[in-house]
């Protein structure tokens, strides 16, 4: 049987070393093994900055160091809601969200 391996660090599989991953059967005599990402990398990929304010136009996110920063949502323009309307609504939400920085 043939086994094709996709490993993260080793070019060739090492004798006696355990690998965590998925083994797929491609045909009667051919298999493919794909190694999983290391657990350290999985933890950093899952970690996200929490949103502490979610508005229609603006969100406020807290970084790992505690600092806050705003992000703008993509506006949905229509006949009655244009760029100027979005800017005014975003300004009102920024004023409302600005009080979060003082309390925390």
C-alpha positions as CSV (number, residue, x, y, z in Angstrom):
1,X,0.0,0.0,0.0
2,X,1.1,3.6,-0.6
3,X,0.8,6.3,2.1
4,X,1.3,10.0,1.1
5,X,2.1,12.2,4.2
6,X,1.6,15.9,4.7
7,X,3.6,16.9,7.8
8,X,4.2,20.3,9.3
9,X,7.8,20.0,10.5
10,X,9.3,16.7,9.4
11,X,10.1,16.1,5.7
12,X,10.0,12.3,6.3
13,X,8.1,10.5,9.1
14,X,10.4,9.7,12.0
15,X,10.5,6.2,13.4
16,X,8.8,5.9,16.8
17,X,7.3,9.4,16.7
18,X,3.6,9.8,17.1
19,X,1.7,12.1,14.7
20,X,-1.8,13.5,15.3
21,X,-3.8,13.9,12.1
22,X,-6.3,12.4,9.7
23,X,-5.7,9.3,7.5
24,X,-7.9,9.2,4.4
25,X,-8.3,6.2,2.1
26,X,-8.1,7.5,-1.5
27,X,-8.3,4.1,-3.2
28,X,-7.9,0.4,-2.5
29,X,-4.1,0.7,-1.9
30,X,-3.5,4.4,-1.5
31,X,-3.9,6.5,1.7
32,X,-3.2,10.1,2.5
33,X,-2.2,11.3,6.0
34,X,-2.5,15.0,7.0
35,X,-1.0,16.1,10.2
36,X,-3.0,18.4,12.6
37,X,-1.8,21.9,13.6
38,X,0.1,22.0,16.9
39,X,-2.1,22.7,20.0
40,X,-0.3,25.9,20.7
41,X,-1.3,27.3,17.3
42,X,-4.9,26.2,17.8
43,X,-5.2,28.2,21.0
44,X,-4.0,31.4,19.3
45,X,-6.3,30.9,16.3
46,X,-9.4,30.5,18.5
47,X,-8.7,33.6,20.7
48,X,-10.6,36.7,19.6
49,X,-11.0,40.2,20.8
50,X,-14.4,40.6,22.4
51,X,-16.9,43.2,21.1
52,X,-18.0,45.4,24.0
53,X,-20.3,47.6,21.9
54,X,-22.3,46.5,18.9
55,X,-24.1,49.2,17.0
56,X,-25.6,49.5,13.6
57,X,-22.7,51.5,12.2
58,X,-19.9,51.1,14.7
59,X,-18.5,48.3,16.9
60,X,-16.1,48.7,19.8
61,X,-13.5,46.0,20.4
62,X,-11.2,45.4,23.4
63,X,-7.7,44.3,22.5
64,X,-5.8,41.8,24.7
65,X,-3.9,44.7,26.3
66,X,-7.2,46.3,27.4
67,X,-7.2,49.1,24.8
68,X,-10.5,49.8,22.9
69,X,-10.8,50.6,19.2
70,X,-13.7,51.2,16.9
71,X,-14.5,49.4,13.7
72,X,-17.1,50.5,11.2
73,X,-19.8,48.2,9.8
74,X,-20.4,48.1,6.0
75,X,-23.3,50.4,5.3
76,X,-26.4,49.3,3.3
77,X,-27.2,52.3,1.2
78,X,-30.7,52.9,-0.1
79,X,-32.7,55.8,-1.5
80,X,-33.4,57.2,1.9
81,X,-30.0,56.3,3.6
82,X,-26.9,57.6,1.9
83,X,-23.3,58.3,2.8
84,X,-24.1,61.4,4.8
85,X,-26.8,59.6,6.8
86,X,-24.3,56.8,7.6
87,X,-21.7,59.4,8.8
88,X,-24.3,61.1,11.1
89,X,-25.5,57.7,12.5
90,X,-21.9,56.6,13.0
91,X,-21.0,59.8,14.8
92,X,-24.0,59.4,17.2
93,X,-22.9,55.8,18.0
94,X,-19.3,56.9,18.5
95,X,-20.5,59.5,21.1
96,X,-22.6,56.8,22.8
97,X,-19.7,54.3,22.8
98,X,-17.2,56.9,24.0
99,X,-18.5,56.6,27.5
100,X,-17.4,53.0,27.6
101,X,-13.7,54.0,27.7
102,X,-14.2,56.2,30.8
103,X,-15.9,53.5,32.9
104,X,-13.6,50.6,32.1
